[in-house]
Amino acid sequence: MSAKTGSGPPSERSRPSTRGWPITGASFILVYKQPDDAAPVNEALKFFAWAYKDGASMAAELDYVPLPAALIAQVKKTWTSQITSGGRPVWSGQ
């Protein structure tokens, strides 16, 4: 949707306008830092890793702006350093 007309290709949607603005959204996924059962948390993190890797192309097809690689790396580093079970990272990095 164009900032001016409400329709048009992606190049028009990103055009600055005094009557338009970018649409953004955020999602928050909360997990325990030290879960009692690591398996479901690991599965959730595997899903998000897939979304960052394989889902990015799907998002691009829908004209979503991908997250920067540096941000994704920072998120994954947080997964391995802060979400643990028995002193070991819950997410294996796979």
Contacts in CASP RR format, 6 or more apart in sequence:
PFRMAT RR
TARGET T0000
AUTHOR 0000-0000-0000
METHOD contacts of the structure
MODEL  1
MSAKTGSGPPSERSRPSTRGWPITGASFILVYKQPDDAAPVNEALKFFAW
AYKDGASMAAELDYVPLPAALIAQVKKTWTSQITSGGRPVWSGQ
1 7 0 8 1.000
1 8 0 8 1.000
1 13 0 8 1.000
2 8 0 8 1.000
2 12 0 8 1.000
2 13 0 8 1.000
2 15 0 8 1.000
3 12 0 8 1.000
3 13 0 8 1.000
3 15 0 8 1.000
3 16 0 8 1.000
3 17 0 8 1.000
3 19 0 8 1.000
3 20 0 8 1.000
3 21 0 8 1.000
4 12 0 8 1.000
4 15 0 8 1.000
4 17 0 8 1.000
4 19 0 8 1.000
4 20 0 8 1.000
5 12 0 8 1.000
10 63 0 8 1.000
13 63 0 8 1.000
14 22 0 8 1.000
29 44 0 8 1.000
29 48 0 8 1.000
31 41 0 8 1.000
31 44 0 8 1.000
31 45 0 8 1.000
31 83 0 8 1.000
32 41 0 8 1.000
32 83 0 8 1.000
33 82 0 8 1.000
33 83 0 8 1.000
33 84 0 8 1.000
34 83 0 8 1.000
34 84 0 8 1.000
34 85 0 8 1.000
34 86 0 8 1.000
35 41 0 8 1.000
35 83 0 8 1.000
35 85 0 8 1.000
35 90 0 8 1.000
38 85 0 8 1.000
38 90 0 8 1.000
41 83 0 8 1.000
41 85 0 8 1.000
41 90 0 8 1.000
41 91 0 8 1.000
42 90 0 8 1.000
42 91 0 8 1.000
42 92 0 8 1.000
45 79 0 8 1.000
45 83 0 8 1.000
45 90 0 8 1.000
45 91 0 8 1.000
46 91 0 8 1.000
46 94 0 8 1.000
49 76 0 8 1.000
49 91 0 8 1.000
49 93 0 8 1.000
49 94 0 8 1.000
52 67 0 8 1.000
52 72 0 8 1.000
52 75 0 8 1.000
52 76 0 8 1.000
56 66 0 8 1.000
56 67 0 8 1.000
59 66 0 8 1.000
60 66 0 8 1.000
76 91 0 8 1.000
76 93 0 8 1.000
79 89 0 8 1.000
79 90 0 8 1.000
79 91 0 8 1.000
79 93 0 8 1.000
80 89 0 8 1.000
80 91 0 8 1.000
80 93 0 8 1.000
81 89 0 8 1.000
83 89 0 8 1.000
83 90 0 8 1.000
83 91 0 8 1.000
84 90 0 8 1.000
END
